């Protein structure tokens, strides 16, 4: 039997455990202890691969709960559609679990293709899930209704829709309540989270529709995952009240001024501000919006320009959180643990015995150095050991 032994790791589970050895067997974390002996394991007929962490920070793999891994865009026309992402994009970013979704285009893009891409990425090495639907309501589905999609399609964990945006479906509060109820009940029956991932645009209503649906029904505010809330400071300022009412807030690491998204607040800065306002860290998450694209008109040339949110923005913002003084424990929580708990990924988001062996190790500058997904070493010393089938 093959075993992977991580030696001398500075473990954040997310709570700091100090320097420990971690034994991985059959894709799970078998043991966390001091001085686990490779020789003793070999004597017991294990084929052992050792990885010396040299005291480097070691955390659960990142979970990206909002990524367009089968492509997105098209608002600028067919040429502005982004292609599907490859496995290496996730591995180099330390992302070991990804949740795919559609965006504005619920016409030419298919949830069936999204599902097949999710299965392909999982066969190649990472864990994947998807949301059904898109911006539109009704959006593209596998079956006759939202509830059945969540109950019957293995990888579907919830629903995607959009609010407070000129591209959103502009449905009534009553209709929003109905589709939210369908997702919630689908999650209950299917043993899944049944959350609604909500694109929040720059419209004046912002988070108001979600608050009103929760107020006029028995649907808890925590059923929603409003995202892109760092797109502007005016949107960010509503987040503290939303969290204090029982909601979750999600900041997009790929929506930042360094990627030409003018007026956006860095996700790391948004997390720091939320903490300064007394918000519960357990209800704050980040995701990349990876491979999503916004097509704008260049004010100087008058030509269209695509603004693409990259998946590598997640480890960048993780490092920025630490630079801004956010503790490593809290940084791990918003990039992994909180997401796993909200999405009911019960064996992910922590370095604990019995959990999935999804682990990322960092160098001294807090950059991704080694990545283990489902117990397999996929990147070592920044060198990819595993690529997708069609990658060169």
HUJO-V155274 format. One record per residue. N is the residue number from 1. RES is the residue in one letter. PSI is psi in whole degrees, 0 to 359 (none if undefined). Layout:
BEGIN
N;RES;PSI, N;RES;PSI
END
This chain:
BEGIN
1;X;138, 2;X;142, 3;X;146, 4;X;124, 5;X;117, 6;X;121, 7;X;143, 8;X;39, 9;X;139, 10;X;96, 11;X;132, 12;X;118, 13;X;353, 14;X;342, 15;X;145, 16;X;126, 17;X;354, 18;X;196, 19;X;123, 20;X;162, 21;X;147, 22;X;123, 23;X;127, 24;X;127, 25;X;136, 26;X;38, 27;X;7, 28;X;162, 29;X;111, 30;X;318, 31;X;143, 32;X;116, 33;X;176, 34;X;138, 35;X;44, 36;X;129, 37;X;120, 38;X;323, 39;X;320, 40;X;322, 41;X;319, 42;X;324, 43;X;334, 44;X;17, 45;X;24, 46;X;142, 47;X;105, 48;X;130, 49;X;127, 50;X;141, 51;X;112, 52;X;112, 53;X;345, 54;X;38, 55;X;11, 56;X;152, 57;X;133, 58;X;129, 59;X;164, 60;X;148, 61;X;148, 62;X;147, 63;X;118, 64;X;106, 65;X;6, 66;X;90, 67;X;134, 68;X;70, 69;X;349, 70;X;15, 71;X;155, 72;X;189, 73;X;196, 74;X;357, 75;X;337, 76;X;4, 77;X;172, 78;X;326, 79;X;346, 80;X;18, 81;X;125, 82;X;145, 83;X;167, 84;X;151, 85;X;154, 86;X;164, 87;X;319, 88;X;331, 89;X;322, 90;X;315, 91;X;312, 92;X;338, 93;X;1, 94;X;15, 95;X;117, 96;X;349, 97;X;130, 98;X;140, 99;X;114, 100;X;159, 101;X;164, 102;X;170, 103;X;233, 104;X;321, 105;X;95, 106;X;13, 107;X;302, 108;X;344, 109;X;153, 110;X;137, 111;X;336, 112;X;316, 113;X;322, 114;X;317, 115;X;317, 116;X;324, 117;X;320, 118;X;317, 119;X;324, 120;X;313, 121;X;324, 122;X;320, 123;X;328, 124;X;336, 125;X;340, 126;X;168, 127;X;139, 128;X;152, 129;X;171, 130;X;164, 131;X;144, 132;X;166, 133;X;189, 134;X;205, 135;X;323, 136;X;155, 137;X;115, 138;X;143, 139;X;183, 140;X;135, 141;X;166, 142;X;320, 143;X;204, 144;X;344, 145;X;165, 146;X;313, 147;X;315, 148;X;322, 149;X;314, 150;X;322, 151;X;319, 152;X;336, 153;X;118, 154;X;316, 155;X;352, 156;X;120, 157;X;349, 158;X;198, 159;X;144, 160;X;137, 161;X;178, 162;X;146, 163;X;160, 164;X;46, 165;X;145, 166;X;343, 167;X;356, 168;X;166, 169;X;351, 170;X;47, 171;X;162, 172;X;162, 173;X;324, 174;X;319, 175;X;322, 176;X;322, 177;X;321, 178;X;312, 179;X;328, 180;X;321, 181;X;321, 182;X;318, 183;X;318, 184;X;312, 185;X;323, 186;X;319, 187;X;320, 188;X;314, 189;X;321, 190;X;357, 191;X;35, 192;X;178, 193;X;324, 194;X;26, 195;X;162, 196;X;111, 197;X;114, 198;X;114, 199;X;120, 200;X;118, 201;X;195, 202;X;12, 203;X;162, 204;X;341, 205;X;331, 206;X;244, 207;X;357, 208;X;316, 209;X;322, 210;X;319, 211;X;321, 212;X;322, 213;X;316, 214;X;324, 215;X;325, 216;X;5, 217;X;184, 218;X;9, 219;X;122, 220;X;149, 221;X;333, 222;X;352, 223;X;343, 224;X;148, 225;X;83, 226;X;131, 227;X;172, 228;X;28, 229;X;359, 230;X;14, 231;X;335, 232;X;152, 233;X;328, 234;X;326, 235;X;317, 236;X;322, 237;X;341, 238;X;350, 239;X;325, 240;X;313, 241;X;323, 242;X;316, 243;X;318, 244;X;343, 245;X;0, 246;X;7, 247;X;172, 248;X;152, 249;X;143, 250;X;129, 251;X;139, 252;X;116, 253;X;333, 254;X;356, 255;X;96, 256;X;155, 257;X;330, 258;X;344, 259;X;20, 260;X;15, 261;X;92, 262;X;137, 263;X;353, 264;X;152, 265;X;133, 266;X;140, 267;X;321, 268;X;320, 269;X;322, 270;X;318, 271;X;315, 272;X;317, 273;X;318, 274;X;317, 275;X;323, 276;X;338, 277;X;7, 278;X;17, 279;X;149, 280;X;118, 281;X;331, 282;X;349, 283;X;19, 284;X;130, 285;X;166, 286;X;154, 287;X;170, 288;X;330, 289;X;27, 290;X;136, 291;X;1, 292;X;151, 293;X;135, 294;X;124, 295;X;120, 296;X;167, 297;X;121, 298;X;121, 299;X;339, 300;X;310, 301;X;340, 302;X;5, 303;X;158, 304;X;143, 305;X;133, 306;X;134, 307;X;112, 308;X;132, 309;X;117, 310;X;149, 311;X;335, 312;X;353, 313;X;337, 314;X;307, 315;X;332, 316;X;314, 317;X;329, 318;X;313, 319;X;323, 320;X;325, 321;X;314, 322;X;321, 323;X;326, 324;X;359, 325;X;6, 326;X;135, 327;X;154, 328;X;322, 329;X;313, 330;X;324, 331;X;319, 332;X;321, 333;X;312, 334;X;339, 335;X;348, 336;X;295, 337;X;311, 338;X;322, 339;X;314, 340;X;318, 341;X;320, 342;X;324, 343;X;6, 344;X;37, 345;X;84, 346;X;346, 347;X;21, 348;X;167, 349;X;3, 350;X;151, 351;X;93, 352;X;153, 353;X;133, 354;X;347, 355;X;161, 356;X;143, 357;X;67, 358;X;110, 359;X;141, 360;X;136, 361;X;143, 362;X;155, 363;X;186, 364;X;340, 365;X;13, 366;X;32, 367;X;151, 368;X;126, 369;X;316, 370;X;144, 371;X;131, 372;X;124, 373;X;126, 374;X;37, 375;X;359, 376;X;134, 377;X;113, 378;X;338, 379;X;133, 380;X;127, 381;X;43, 382;X;10, 383;X;122, 384;X;131, 385;X;347, 386;X;132, 387;X;165, 388;X;163, 389;X;322, 390;X;15, 391;X;143, 392;X;none
END
